[in-house]
Amino acid sequence: MLGWDAEAGRYFARTIENHGFARDYTMTVDGRTWTLTGEHERTTYTFSEDGRTQEISWEWRPAEEWAPLCDRTAYRIG
């Protein structure tokens, strides 16, 4: 779920996974780049100019610093 928190003056994202994880993220938008930052992980979505592709880069924080987790590419079909 994506939304705007008027009280905090920021975008947010909330996710629930089939493994039982529920996460809350602060979301920033800069042009075609969305960044979601949570307590344990963060991700950057970069949308192509034509809107058909997303480059997704995940990081996690196992200790004090962020570390790479995985990269994905999503394509719009149809």
mmCIF file of the N, C-alpha and C atoms, coordinates in Angstrom:
data_MODEL
# 
_entry.id   MODEL 
# 
loop_
_atom_site.group_PDB 
_atom_site.id 
_atom_site.type_symbol 
_atom_site.label_atom_id 
_atom_site.label_alt_id 
_atom_site.label_comp_id 
_atom_site.label_asym_id 
_atom_site.label_entity_id 
_atom_site.label_seq_id 
_atom_site.pdbx_PDB_ins_code 
_atom_site.Cartn_x 
_atom_site.Cartn_y 
_atom_site.Cartn_z 
_atom_site.occupancy 
_atom_site.B_iso_or_equiv 
_atom_site.pdbx_formal_charge 
_atom_site.auth_seq_id 
_atom_site.auth_comp_id 
_atom_site.auth_asym_id 
_atom_site.auth_atom_id 
_atom_site.pdbx_PDB_model_num 
ATOM 1   N N  . MET A 1 1  ? 0.843  -1.146  0.000   1.00 0.00 ? 1  MET A N  1 
ATOM 2   C CA . MET A 1 1  ? 0.000  0.000   0.000   1.00 0.00 ? 1  MET A CA 1 
ATOM 3   C C  . MET A 1 1  ? 0.904  1.229   0.000   1.00 0.00 ? 1  MET A C  1 
ATOM 4   N N  . LEU A 1 2  ? 0.607  2.160   -0.880  1.00 0.00 ? 2  LEU A N  1 
ATOM 5   C CA . LEU A 1 2  ? 1.335  3.420   -0.968  1.00 0.00 ? 2  LEU A CA 1 
ATOM 6   C C  . LEU A 1 2  ? 0.397  4.544   -0.561  1.00 0.00 ? 2  LEU A C  1 
ATOM 7   N N  . GLY A 1 3  ? 0.949  5.585   0.062   1.00 0.00 ? 3  GLY A N  1 
ATOM 8   C CA . GLY A 1 3  ? 0.088  6.693   0.440   1.00 0.00 ? 3  GLY A CA 1 
ATOM 9   C C  . GLY A 1 3  ? 0.873  7.914   0.860   1.00 0.00 ? 3  GLY A C  1 
ATOM 10  N N  . TRP A 1 4  ? 0.126  8.926   1.252   1.00 0.00 ? 4  TRP A N  1 
ATOM 11  C CA . TRP A 1 4  ? 0.686  10.182  1.729   1.00 0.00 ? 4  TRP A CA 1 
ATOM 12  C C  . TRP A 1 4  ? 0.271  10.354  3.177   1.00 0.00 ? 4  TRP A C  1 
ATOM 13  N N  . ASP A 1 5  ? 1.226  10.568  4.056   1.00 0.00 ? 5  ASP A N  1 
ATOM 14  C CA . ASP A 1 5  ? 0.970  10.825  5.465   1.00 0.00 ? 5  ASP A CA 1 
ATOM 15  C C  . ASP A 1 5  ? 0.993  12.340  5.657   1.00 0.00 ? 5  ASP A C  1 
ATOM 16  N N  . ALA A 1 6  ? -0.185 12.963  5.683   1.00 0.00 ? 6  ALA A N  1 
ATOM 17  C CA . ALA A 1 6  ? -0.283 14.423  5.765   1.00 0.00 ? 6  ALA A CA 1 
ATOM 18  C C  . ALA A 1 6  ? 0.311  14.946  7.067   1.00 0.00 ? 6  ALA A C  1 
ATOM 19  N N  . GLU A 1 7  ? 0.139  14.200  8.137   1.00 0.00 ? 7  GLU A N  1 
ATOM 20  C CA . GLU A 1 7  ? 0.661  14.632  9.430   1.00 0.00 ? 7  GLU A CA 1 
ATOM 21  C C  . GLU A 1 7  ? 2.190  14.687  9.439   1.00 0.00 ? 7  GLU A C  1 
ATOM 22  N N  . ALA A 1 8  ? 2.819  13.676  8.846   1.00 0.00 ? 8  ALA A N  1 
ATOM 23  C CA . ALA A 1 8  ? 4.291  13.619  8.797   1.00 0.00 ? 8  ALA A CA 1 
ATOM 24  C C  . ALA A 1 8  ? 4.845  14.363  7.586   1.00 0.00 ? 8  ALA A C  1 
ATOM 25  N N  . GLY A 1 9  ? 3.980  14.673  6.589   1.00 0.00 ? 9  GLY A N  1 
ATOM 26  C CA . GLY A 1 9  ? 4.428  15.369  5.388   1.00 0.00 ? 9  GLY A CA 1 
ATOM 27  C C  . GLY A 1 9  ? 5.323  14.517  4.509   1.00 0.00 ? 9  GLY A C  1 
ATOM 28  N N  . ARG A 1 10 ? 4.968  13.210  4.369   1.00 0.00 ? 10 ARG A N  1 
ATOM 29  C CA . ARG A 1 10 ? 5.819  12.310  3.574   1.00 0.00 ? 10 ARG A CA 1 
ATOM 30  C C  . ARG A 1 10 ? 4.990  11.183  2.983   1.00 0.00 ? 10 ARG A C  1 
ATOM 31  N N  . TYR A 1 11 ? 5.543  10.583  1.926   1.00 0.00 ? 11 TYR A N  1 
ATOM 32  C CA . TYR A 1 11 ? 4.960  9.374   1.374   1.00 0.00 ? 11 TYR A CA 1 
ATOM 33  C C  . TYR A 1 11 ? 5.351  8.195   2.252   1.00 0.00 ? 11 TYR A C  1 
ATOM 34  N N  . PHE A 1 12 ? 4.541  7.127   2.182   1.00 0.00 ? 12 PHE A N  1 
ATOM 35  C CA . PHE A 1 12 ? 4.881  5.905   2.890   1.00 0.00 ? 12 PHE A CA 1 
ATOM 36  C C  . PHE A 1 12 ? 4.518  4.699   2.027   1.00 0.00 ? 12 PHE A C  1 
ATOM 37  N N  . ALA A 1 13 ? 5.095  3.571   2.370   1.00 0.00 ? 13 ALA A N  1 
ATOM 38  C CA . ALA A 1 13 ? 4.742  2.297   1.756   1.00 0.00 ? 13 ALA A CA 1 
ATOM 39  C C  . ALA A 1 13 ? 4.636  1.271   2.878   1.00 0.00 ? 13 ALA A C  1 
ATOM 40  N N  . ARG A 1 14 ? 3.618  0.418   2.794   1.00 0.00 ? 14 ARG A N  1 
ATOM 41  C CA . ARG A 1 14 ? 3.457  -0.687  3.745   1.00 0.00 ? 14 ARG A CA 1 
ATOM 42  C C  . ARG A 1 14 ? 3.320  -1.957  2.934   1.00 0.00 ? 14 ARG A C  1 
ATOM 43  N N  . THR A 1 15 ? 4.079  -2.968  3.333   1.00 0.00 ? 15 THR A N  1 
ATOM 44  C CA . THR A 1 15 ? 4.023  -4.245  2.625   1.00 0.00 ? 15 THR A CA 1 
ATOM 45  C C  . THR A 1 15 ? 3.734  -5.372  3.602   1.00 0.00 ? 15 THR A C  1 
ATOM 46  N N  . ILE A 1 16 ? 3.064  -6.390  3.102   1.00 0.00 ? 16 ILE A N  1 
ATOM 47  C CA . ILE A 1 16 ? 2.813  -7.616  3.860   1.00 0.00 ? 16 ILE A CA 1 
ATOM 48  C C  . ILE A 1 16 ? 3.152  -8.767  2.926   1.00 0.00 ? 16 ILE A C  1 
ATOM 49  N N  . GLU A 1 17 ? 3.994  -9.683  3.388   1.00 0.00 ? 17 GLU A N  1 
ATOM 50  C CA . GLU A 1 17 ? 4.448  -10.795 2.574   1.00 0.00 ? 17 GLU A CA 1 
ATOM 51  C C  . GLU A 1 17 ? 3.817  -12.109 3.025   1.00 0.00 ? 17 GLU A C  1 
ATOM 52  N N  . ASN A 1 18 ? 3.893  -13.106 2.156   1.00 0.00 ? 18 ASN A N  1 
ATOM 53  C CA . ASN A 1 18 ? 3.355  -14.423 2.478   1.00 0.00 ? 18 ASN A CA 1 
ATOM 54  C C  . ASN A 1 18 ? 4.147  -15.131 3.579   1.00 0.00 ? 18 ASN A C  1 
ATOM 55  N N  . HIS A 1 19 ? 5.328  -14.652 3.904   1.00 0.00 ? 19 HIS A N  1 
ATOM 56  C CA . HIS A 1 19 ? 6.130  -15.229 4.993   1.00 0.00 ? 19 HIS A CA 1 
ATOM 57  C C  . HIS A 1 19 ? 5.744  -14.655 6.351   1.00 0.00 ? 19 HIS A C  1 
ATOM 58  N N  . GLY A 1 20 ? 4.827  -13.699 6.359   1.00 0.00 ? 20 GLY A N  1 
ATOM 59  C CA . GLY A 1 20 ? 4.380  -13.098 7.600   1.00 0.00 ? 20 GLY A CA 1 
ATOM 60  C C  . GLY A 1 20 ? 5.038  -11.780 7.938   1.00 0.00 ? 20 GLY A C  1 
ATOM 61  N N  . PHE A 1 21 ? 5.962  -11.303 7.091   1.00 0.00 ? 21 PHE A N  1 
ATOM 62  C CA . PHE A 1 21 ? 6.625  -10.027 7.347   1.00 0.00 ? 21 PHE A CA 1 
ATOM 63  C C  . PHE A 1 21 ? 5.686  -8.868  7.005   1.00 0.00 ? 21 PHE A C  1 
ATOM 64  N N  . ALA A 1 22 ? 5.636  -7.888  7.868   1.00 0.00 ? 22 ALA A N  1 
ATOM 65  C CA . ALA A 1 22 ? 4.917  -6.642  7.602   1.00 0.00 ? 22 ALA A CA 1 
ATOM 66  C C  . ALA A 1 22 ? 5.930  -5.521  7.792   1.00 0.00 ? 22 ALA A C  1 
ATOM 67  N N  . ARG A 1 23 ? 6.108  -4.713  6.773   1.00 0.00 ? 23 ARG A N  1 
ATOM 68  C CA . ARG A 1 23 ? 7.127  -3.668  6.807   1.00 0.00 ? 23 ARG A CA 1 
ATOM 69  C C  . ARG A 1 23 ? 6.509  -2.305  6.524   1.00 0.00 ? 23 ARG A C  1 
ATOM 70  N N  . ASP A 1 24 ? 7.059  -1.291  7.185   1.00 0.00 ? 24 ASP A N  1 
ATOM 71  C CA . ASP A 1 24 ? 6.711  0.102   6.936   1.00 0.00 ? 24 ASP A CA 1 
ATOM 72  C C  . ASP A 1 24 ? 7.944  0.814   6.403   1.00 0.00 ? 24 ASP A C  1 
ATOM 73  N N  . TYR A 1 25 ? 7.756  1.597   5.348   1.00 0.00 ? 25 TYR A N  1 
ATOM 74  C CA . TYR A 1 25 ? 8.857  2.307   4.708   1.00 0.00 ? 25 TYR A CA 1 
ATOM 75  C C  . TYR A 1 25 ? 8.511  3.787   4.566   1.00 0.00 ? 25 TYR A C  1 
ATOM 76  N N  . THR A 1 26 ? 9.531  4.636   4.680   1.00 0.00 ? 26 THR A N  1 
ATOM 77  C CA . THR A 1 26 ? 9.426  6.026   4.264   1.00 0.00 ? 26 THR A CA 1 
ATOM 78  C C  . THR A 1 26 ? 9.784  6.044   2.788   1.00 0.00 ? 26 THR A C  1 
ATOM 79  N N  . MET A 1 27 ? 9.016  6.774   1.998   1.00 0.00 ? 27 MET A N  1 
ATOM 80  C CA . MET A 1 27 ? 9.223  6.766   0.556   1.00 0.00 ? 27 MET A CA 1 
ATOM 81  C C  . MET A 1 27 ? 9.523  8.171   0.070   1.00 0.00 ? 27 MET A C  1 
ATOM 82  N N  . THR A 1 28 ? 10.572 8.289   -0.749  1.00 0.00 ? 28 THR A N  1 
ATOM 83  C CA . THR A 1 28 ? 10.860 9.561   -1.404  1.00 0.00 ? 28 THR A CA 1 
ATOM 84  C C  . THR A 1 28 ? 10.754 9.361   -2.908  1.00 0.00 ? 28 THR A C  1 
ATOM 85  N N  . VAL A 1 29 ? 10.354 10.402  -3.596  1.00 0.00 ? 29 VAL A N  1 
ATOM 86  C CA . VAL A 1 29 ? 10.191 10.362  -5.045  1.00 0.00 ? 29 VAL A CA 1 
ATOM 87  C C  . VAL A 1 29 ? 11.041 11.474  -5.637  1.00 0.00 ? 29 VAL A C  1 
ATOM 88  N N  . ASP A 1 30 ? 11.911 11.096  -6.584  1.00 0.00 ? 30 ASP A N  1 
ATOM 89  C CA . ASP A 1 30 ? 12.760 12.061  -7.277  1.00 0.00 ? 30 ASP A CA 1 
ATOM 90  C C  . ASP A 1 30 ? 12.700 11.728  -8.760  1.00 0.00 ? 30 ASP A C  1 
ATOM 91  N N  . GLY A 1 31 ? 11.806 12.389  -9.468  1.00 0.00 ? 31 GLY A N  1 
ATOM 92  C CA . GLY A 1 31 ? 11.627 12.089  -10.887 1.00 0.00 ? 31 GLY A CA 1 
ATOM 93  C C  . GLY A 1 31 ? 11.106 10.675  -11.062 1.00 0.00 ? 31 GLY A C  1 
ATOM 94  N N  . ARG A 1 32 ? 11.857 9.852   -11.808 1.00 0.00 ? 32 ARG A N  1 
ATOM 95  C CA . ARG A 1 32 ? 11.461 8.466   -12.064 1.00 0.00 ? 32 ARG A CA 1 
ATOM 96  C C  . ARG A 1 32 ? 12.055 7.501   -11.048 1.00 0.00 ? 32 ARG A C  1 
ATOM 97  N N  . THR A 1 33 ? 12.616 8.007   -9.952  1.00 0.00 ? 33 THR A N  1 
ATOM 98  C CA . THR A 1 33 ? 13.233 7.157   -8.939  1.00 0.00 ? 33 THR A CA 1 
ATOM 99  C C  . THR A 1 33 ? 12.462 7.239   -7.630  1.00 0.00 ? 33 THR A C  1 
ATOM 100 N N  . TRP A 1 34 ? 12.048 6.074   -7.146  1.00 0.00 ? 34 TRP A N  1 
ATOM 101 C CA . TRP A 1 34 ? 11.397 5.956   -5.843  1.00 0.00 ? 34 TRP A CA 1 
ATOM 102 C C  . TRP A 1 34 ? 12.358 5.244   -4.908  1.00 0.00 ? 34 TRP A C  1 
ATOM 103 N N  . THR A 1 35 ? 12.527 5.754   -3.692  1.00 0.00 ? 35 THR A N  1 
ATOM 104 C CA . THR A 1 35 ? 13.359 5.100   -2.688  1.00 0.00 ? 35 THR A CA 1 
ATOM 105 C C  . THR A 1 35 ? 12.501 4.813   -1.461  1.00 0.00 ? 35 THR A C  1 
ATOM 106 N N  . LEU A 1 36 ? 12.500 3.557   -1.051  1.00 0.00 ? 36 LEU A N  1 
ATOM 107 C CA . LEU A 1 36 ? 11.768 3.141   0.139   1.00 0.00 ? 36 LEU A CA 1 
ATOM 108 C C  . LEU A 1 36 ? 12.792 2.733   1.189   1.00 0.00 ? 36 LEU A C  1 
ATOM 109 N N  . THR A 1 37 ? 12.726 3.354   2.347   1.00 0.00 ? 37 THR A N  1 
ATOM 110 C CA . THR A 1 37 ? 13.693 3.077   3.405   1.00 0.00 ? 37 THR A CA 1 
ATOM 111 C C  . THR A 1 37 ? 12.958 2.607   4.651   1.00 0.00 ? 37 THR A C  1 
ATOM 112 N N  . GLY A 1 38 ? 13.362 1.431   5.109   1.00 0.00 ? 38 GLY A N  1 
ATOM 113 C CA . GLY A 1 38 ? 12.797 0.872   6.326   1.00 0.00 ? 38 GLY A CA 1 
ATOM 114 C C  . GLY A 1 38 ? 13.877 0.653   7.363   1.00 0.00 ? 38 GLY A C  1 
ATOM 115 N N  . GLU A 1 39 ? 13.478 0.049   8.457   1.00 0.00 ? 39 GLU A N  1 
ATOM 116 C CA . GLU A 1 39 ? 14.416 -0.194  9.549   1.00 0.00 ? 39 GLU A CA 1 
ATOM 117 C C  . GLU A 1 39 ? 15.497 -1.204  9.164   1.00 0.00 ? 39 GLU A C  1 
ATOM 118 N N  . HIS A 1 40 ? 15.113 -2.241  8.413   1.00 0.00 ? 40 HIS A N  1 
ATOM 119 C CA . HIS A 1 40 ? 16.033 -3.334  8.115   1.00 0.00 ? 40 HIS A CA 1 
ATOM 120 C C  . HIS A 1 40 ? 16.490 -3.412  6.665   1.00 0.00 ? 40 HIS A C  1 
ATOM 121 N N  . GLU A 1 41 ? 15.732 -2.812  5.759   1.00 0.00 ? 41 GLU A N  1 
ATOM 122 C CA . GLU A 1 41 ? 16.106 -2.844  4.354   1.00 0.00 ? 41 GLU A CA 1 
ATOM 123 C C  . GLU A 1 41 ? 15.626 -1.588  3.660   1.00 0.00 ? 41 GLU A C  1 
ATOM 124 N N  . ARG A 1 42 ? 16.198 -1.367  2.476   1.00 0.00 ? 42 ARG A N  1 
ATOM 125 C CA . ARG A 1 42 ? 15.764 -0.254  1.633   1.00 0.00 ? 42 ARG A CA 1 
ATOM 126 C C  . ARG A 1 42 ? 15.882 -0.689  0.182   1.00 0.00 ? 42 ARG A C  1 
ATOM 127 N N  . THR A 1 43 ? 15.138 -0.002  -0.666  1.00 0.00 ? 43 THR A N  1 
ATOM 128 C CA . THR A 1 43 ? 15.150 -0.325  -2.085  1.00 0.00 ? 43 THR A CA 1 
ATOM 129 C C  . THR A 1 43 ? 15.004 0.938   -2.914  1.00 0.00 ? 43 THR A C  1 
ATOM 130 N N  . THR A 1 44 ? 15.544 0.881   -4.109  1.00 0.00 ? 44 THR A N  1 
ATOM 131 C CA . THR A 1 44 ? 15.400 1.961   -5.077  1.00 0.00 ? 44 THR A CA 1 
ATOM 132 C C  . THR A 1 44 ? 14.760 1.385   -6.334  1.00 0.00 ? 44 THR A C  1 
ATOM 133 N N  . TYR A 1 45 ? 13.667 1.984   -6.757  1.00 0.00 ? 45 TYR A N  1 
ATOM 134 C CA . TYR A 1 45 ? 12.992 1.642   -8.009  1.00 0.00 ? 45 TYR A CA 1 
ATOM 135 C C  . TYR A 1 45 ? 13.286 2.759   -8.988  1.00 0.00 ? 45 TYR A C  1 
ATOM 136 N N  . THR A 1 46 ? 13.853 2.430   -10.130 1.00 0.00 ? 46 THR A N  1 
ATOM 137 C CA . THR A 1 46 ? 14.068 3.414   -11.182 1.00 0.00 ? 46 THR A CA 1 
ATOM 138 C C  . THR A 1 46 ? 13.225 2.999   -12.381 1.00 0.00 ? 46 THR A C  1 
ATOM 139 N N  . PHE A 1 47 ? 12.291 3.856   -12.764 1.00 0.00 ? 47 PHE A N  1 
ATOM 140 C CA . PHE A 1 47 ? 11.367 3.577   -13.855 1.00 0.00 ? 47 PHE A CA 1 
ATOM 141 C C  . PHE A 1 47 ? 11.933 4.112   -15.167 1.00 0.00 ? 47 PHE A C  1 
ATOM 142 N N  . SER A 1 48 ? 11.811 3.314   -16.217 1.00 0.00 ? 48 SER A N  1 
ATOM 143 C CA . SER A 1 48 ? 12.286 3.758   -17.530 1.00 0.00 ? 48 SER A CA 1 
ATOM 144 C C  . SER A 1 48 ? 11.422 4.912   -18.022 1.00 0.00 ? 48 SER A C  1 
ATOM 145 N N  . GLU A 1 49 ? 11.951 5.637   -18.986 1.00 0.00 ? 49 GLU A N  1 
ATOM 146 C CA . GLU A 1 49 ? 11.244 6.795   -19.524 1.00 0.00 ? 49 GLU A CA 1 
ATOM 147 C C  . GLU A 1 49 ? 9.901  6.409   -20.125 1.00 0.00 ? 49 GLU A C  1 
ATOM 148 N N  . ASP A 1 50 ? 9.814  5.236   -20.752 1.00 0.00 ? 50 ASP A N  1 
ATOM 149 C CA . ASP A 1 50 ? 8.548  4.806   -21.355 1.00 0.00 ? 50 ASP A CA 1 
ATOM 150 C C  . ASP A 1 50 ? 7.634  4.090   -20.353 1.00 0.00 ? 50 ASP A C  1 
ATOM 151 N N  . GLY A 1 51 ? 8.072  3.912   -19.116 1.00 0.00 ? 51 GLY A N  1 
ATOM 152 C CA . GLY A 1 51 ? 7.250  3.310   -18.080 1.00 0.00 ? 51 GLY A CA 1 
ATOM 153 C C  . GLY A 1 51 ? 7.089  1.809   -18.168 1.00 0.00 ? 51 GLY A C  1 
ATOM 154 N N  . ARG A 1 52 ? 7.856  1.149   -19.031 1.00 0.00 ? 52 ARG A N  1 
ATOM 155 C CA . ARG A 1 52 ? 7.689  -0.291  -19.230 1.00 0.00 ? 52 ARG A CA 1 
ATOM 156 C C  . ARG A 1 52 ? 8.681  -1.137  -18.437 1.00 0.00 ? 52 ARG A C  1 
ATOM 157 N N  . THR A 1 53 ? 9.676  -0.505  -17.832 1.00 0.00 ? 53 THR A N  1 
ATOM 158 C CA . THR A 1 53 ? 10.713 -1.261  -17.119 1.00 0.00 ? 53 THR A CA 1 
ATOM 159 C C  . THR A 1 53 ? 10.998 -0.600  -15.774 1.00 0.00 ? 53 THR A C  1 
ATOM 160 N N  . GLN A 1 54 ? 11.254 -1.444  -14.774 1.00 0.00 ? 54 GLN A N  1 
ATOM 161 C CA . GLN A 1 54 ? 11.685 -0.975  -13.456 1.00 0.00 ? 54 GLN A CA 1 
ATOM 162 C C  . GLN A 1 54 ? 12.995 -1.676  -13.108 1.00 0.00 ? 54 GLN A C  1 
ATOM 163 N N  . GLU A 1 55 ? 13.986 -0.908  -12.750 1.00 0.00 ? 55 GLU A N  1 
ATOM 164 C CA . GLU A 1 55 ? 15.230 -1.464  -12.206 1.00 0.00 ? 55 GLU A CA 1 
ATOM 165 C C  . GLU A 1 55 ? 15.112 -1.338  -10.685 1.00 0.00 ? 55 GLU A C  1 
ATOM 166 N N  . ILE A 1 56 ? 15.261 -2.462  -9.993  1.00 0.00 ? 56 ILE A N  1 
ATOM 167 C CA . ILE A 1 56 ? 15.020 -2.504  -8.551  1.00 0.00 ? 56 ILE A CA 1 
ATOM 168 C C  . ILE A 1 56 ? 16.285 -2.988  -7.861  1.00 0.00 ? 56 ILE A C  1 
ATOM 169 N N  . SER A 1 57 ? 16.746 -2.233  -6.889  1.00 0.00 ? 57 SER A N  1 
ATOM 170 C CA . SER A 1 57 ? 17.962 -2.583  -6.155  1.00 0.00 ? 57 SER A CA 1 
ATOM 171 C C  . SER A 1 57 ? 17.651 -2.587  -4.655  1.00 0.00 ? 57 SER A C  1 
ATOM 172 N N  . TRP A 1 58 ? 17.843 -3.752  -4.026  1.00 0.00 ? 58 TRP A N  1 
ATOM 173 C CA . TRP A 1 58 ? 17.581 -3.908  -2.589  1.00 0.00 ? 58 TRP A CA 1 
ATOM 174 C C  . TRP A 1 58 ? 18.889 -3.942  -1.815  1.00 0.00 ? 58 TRP A C  1 
ATOM 175 N N  . GLU A 1 59 ? 18.849 -3.333  -0.621  1.00 0.00 ? 59 GLU A N  1 
ATOM 176 C CA . GLU A 1 59 ? 19.958 -3.398  0.325   1.00 0.00 ? 59 GLU A CA 1 
ATOM 177 C C  . GLU A 1 59 ? 19.382 -3.781  1.685   1.00 0.00 ? 59 GLU A C  1 
ATOM 178 N N  . TRP A 1 60 ? 20.210 -4.326  2.548   1.00 0.00 ? 60 TRP A N  1 
ATOM 179 C CA . TRP A 1 60 ? 19.798 -4.628  3.910   1.00 0.00 ? 60 TRP A CA 1 
ATOM 180 C C  . TRP A 1 60 ? 20.868 -4.179  4.874   1.00 0.00 ? 60 TRP A C  1 
ATOM 181 N N  . ARG A 1 61 ? 20.497 -4.113  6.143   1.00 0.00 ? 61 ARG A N  1 
ATOM 182 C CA . ARG A 1 61 ? 21.441 -3.625  7.145   1.00 0.00 ? 61 ARG A CA 1 
ATOM 183 C C  . ARG A 1 61 ? 21.627 -4.706  8.217   1.00 0.00 ? 61 ARG A C  1 
ATOM 184 N N  . PRO A 1 62 ? 22.587 -5.608  7.981   1.00 0.00 ? 62 PRO A N  1 
ATOM 185 C CA . PRO A 1 62 ? 22.817 -6.673  8.966   1.00 0.00 ? 62 PRO A CA 1 
ATOM 186 C C  . PRO A 1 62 ? 23.568 -6.173  10.198  1.00 0.00 ? 62 PRO A C  1 
ATOM 187 N N  . ALA A 1 63 ? 24.230 -5.053  10.076  1.00 0.00 ? 63 ALA A N  1 
ATOM 188 C CA . ALA A 1 63 ? 24.987 -4.469  11.197  1.00 0.00 ? 63 ALA A CA 1 
ATOM 189 C C  . ALA A 1 63 ? 24.784 -2.956  11.134  1.00 0.00 ? 63 ALA A C  1 
ATOM 190 N N  . GLU A 1 64 ? 25.861 -2.214  11.104  1.00 0.00 ? 64 GLU A N  1 
ATOM 191 C CA . GLU A 1 64 ? 25.785 -0.749  11.116  1.00 0.00 ? 64 GLU A CA 1 
ATOM 192 C C  . GLU A 1 64 ? 25.684 -0.120  9.732   1.00 0.00 ? 64 GLU A C  1 
ATOM 193 N N  . GLU A 1 65 ? 26.072 -0.852  8.680   1.00 0.00 ? 65 GLU A N  1 
ATOM 194 C CA . GLU A 1 65 ? 26.102 -0.283  7.335   1.00 0.00 ? 65 GLU A CA 1 
ATOM 195 C C  . GLU A 1 65 ? 25.194 -1.058  6.394   1.00 0.00 ? 65 GLU A C  1 
ATOM 196 N N  . TRP A 1 66 ? 24.713 -0.361  5.357   1.00 0.00 ? 66 TRP A N  1 
ATOM 197 C CA . TRP A 1 66 ? 23.891 -1.002  4.328   1.00 0.00 ? 66 TRP A CA 1 
ATOM 198 C C  . TRP A 1 66 ? 24.765 -1.901  3.462   1.00 0.00 ? 66 TRP A C  1 
ATOM 199 N N  . ALA A 1 67 ? 24.216 -3.056  3.072   1.00 0.00 ? 67 ALA A N  1 
ATOM 200 C CA . ALA A 1 67 ? 24.925 -4.014  2.218   1.00 0.00 ? 67 ALA A CA 1 
ATOM 201 C C  . ALA A 1 67 ? 23.996 -4.442  1.085   1.00 0.00 ? 67 ALA A C  1 
ATOM 202 N N  . PRO A 1 68 ? 24.551 -4.770  -0.096  1.00 0.00 ? 68 PRO A N  1 
ATOM 203 C CA . PRO A 1 68 ? 23.717 -5.222  -1.209  1.00 0.00 ? 68 PRO A CA 1 
ATOM 204 C C  . PRO A 1 68 ? 22.940 -6.482  -0.829  1.00 0.00 ? 68 PRO A C  1 
ATOM 205 N N  . LEU A 1 69 ? 21.704 -6.562  -1.297  1.00 0.00 ? 69 LEU A N  1 
ATOM 206 C CA . LEU A 1 69 ? 20.878 -7.747  -1.064  1.00 0.00 ? 69 LEU A CA 1 
ATOM 207 C C  . LEU A 1 69 ? 20.541 -8.429  -2.384  1.00 0.00 ? 69 LEU A C  1 
ATOM 208 N N  . CYS A 1 70 ? 19.894 -7.716  -3.295  1.00 0.00 ? 70 CYS A N  1 
ATOM 209 C CA . CYS A 1 70 ? 19.593 -8.288  -4.615  1.00 0.00 ? 70 CYS A CA 1 
ATOM 210 C C  . CYS A 1 70 ? 19.186 -7.165  -5.570  1.00 0.00 ? 70 CYS A C  1 
ATOM 211 N N  . ASP A 1 71 ? 19.307 -7.458  -6.857  1.00 0.00 ? 71 ASP A N  1 
ATOM 212 C CA . ASP A 1 71 ? 18.875 -6.555  -7.914  1.00 0.00 ? 71 ASP A CA 1 
ATOM 213 C C  . ASP A 1 71 ? 17.899 -7.295  -8.787  1.00 0.00 ? 71 ASP A C  1 
ATOM 214 N N  . ARG A 1 72 ? 16.879 -6.594  -9.261  1.00 0.00 ? 72 ARG A N  1 
ATOM 215 C CA . ARG A 1 72 ? 15.854 -7.195  -10.113 1.00 0.00 ? 72 ARG A CA 1 
ATOM 216 C C  . ARG A 1 72 ? 15.490 -6.207  -11.209 1.00 0.00 ? 72 ARG A C  1 
ATOM 217 N N  . THR A 1 73 ? 14.953 -6.752  -12.280 1.00 0.00 ? 73 THR A N  1 
ATOM 218 C CA . THR A 1 73 ? 14.390 -5.943  -13.354 1.00 0.00 ? 73 THR A CA 1 
ATOM 219 C C  . THR A 1 73 ? 12.976 -6.432  -13.596 1.00 0.00 ? 73 THR A C  1 
ATOM 220 N N  . ALA A 1 74 ? 12.020 -5.516  -13.630 1.00 0.00 ? 74 ALA A N  1 
ATOM 221 C CA . ALA A 1 74 ? 10.641 -5.847  -13.902 1.00 0.00 ? 74 ALA A CA 1 
ATOM 222 C C  . ALA A 1 74 ? 10.234 -5.241  -15.244 1.00 0.00 ? 74 ALA A C  1 
ATOM 223 N N  . TYR A 1 75 ? 9.539  -6.026  -16.042 1.00 0.00 ? 75 TYR A N  1 
ATOM 224 C CA . TYR A 1 75 ? 9.089  -5.576  -17.361 1.00 0.00 ? 75 TYR A CA 1 
ATOM 225 C C  . TYR A 1 75 ? 7.579  -5.599  -17.428 1.00 0.00 ? 75 TYR A C  1 
ATOM 226 N N  . ARG A 1 76 ? 7.003  -4.555  -18.000 1.00 0.00 ? 76 ARG A N  1 
ATOM 227 C CA . ARG A 1 76 ? 5.565  -4.531  -18.251 1.00 0.00 ? 76 ARG A CA 1 
ATOM 228 C C  . ARG A 1 76 ? 5.291  -5.316  -19.523 1.00 0.00 ? 76 ARG A C  1 
ATOM 229 N N  . ILE A 1 77 ? 4.399  -6.255  -19.439 1.00 0.00 ? 77 ILE A N  1 
ATOM 230 C CA . ILE A 1 77 ? 4.050  -7.090  -20.597 1.00 0.00 ? 77 ILE A CA 1 
ATOM 231 C C  . ILE A 1 77 ? 2.651  -6.715  -21.040 1.00 0.00 ? 77 ILE A C  1 
ATOM 232 N N  . GLY A 1 78 ? 2.524  -6.484  -22.339 1.00 0.00 ? 78 GLY A N  1 
ATOM 233 C CA . GLY A 1 78 ? 1.210  -6.178  -22.875 1.00 0.00 ? 78 GLY A CA 1 
ATOM 234 C C  . GLY A 1 78 ? 0.954  -4.730  -23.102 1.00 0.00 ? 78 GLY A C  1 
# 
